[in-house]
């Protein structure tokens, strides 16, 4: 039990800006990836509760959805949004692998990154605004859990694009960790959503992760921390769009 609590603290400390004391040992970072979906579910729950409060205050649905998703980005420190913007700038602006990786390390936001953030954030907001208020919390919990459940799998299945990056420094998770994360994501989705919709959400998330991984292999020959962040963002957008179509 203590290992699970340590993993939750590590995962929450990495995935969010919530001030949480970390375990003293540093060798459990990869193992903590198994609880990424649980931390994602908590983030989704917080965003969903804020959304319901705003709707109760008669804030227009689109504005309420934007504020709720903005709040979730504040909770995470825009960790995943930063990854999406970086790979958009790198893949769009670099002529070869070294140039793409250099651009991805640049802290400045470029045109491609700006467009990617605008498109994905707008799609997420519009989709969330179309989901009925009574289903919004469950939808956000499932979405955030599933989007993070596939991150360990991408990290395991793809090689590292650079030897000195954050992802490479951490290493690859154990297959059991990956399976546990996927299991948690699937369980949360089944609990929160109608069964058929939950299965479709899992498929859509897997397809999104596959697409991002395929693109990363073509562009830079592997995965980086930014690629993992972009995987989460694409997963969020696709699942919310699916849920808007199914539940709206």
Secondary structure, DSSP 8 states (H G I E B T S, - for coil): -HHHHHHHHHHHHHH--S-----S--TTTTGGGGGHHHHHHHHHHHHHHHHHHHHHTT--HHHHHHHHHHHHHHHHTTHHHHHHHHHHHHHHH-SSHHHHHHHHH--S--HHHHHHHHHHHHHHHHHHHHS-HHHHHHHHHHHHHHHHHTHHHHHHHS-BS-SSSHHHHH----HHHHHHHHHHHHHHHHHHS-HHHHHHHHHHHHHHHHHHHHHHHHHHSSB-HHHHHHHHHHHHHHHHHHHHHHH-
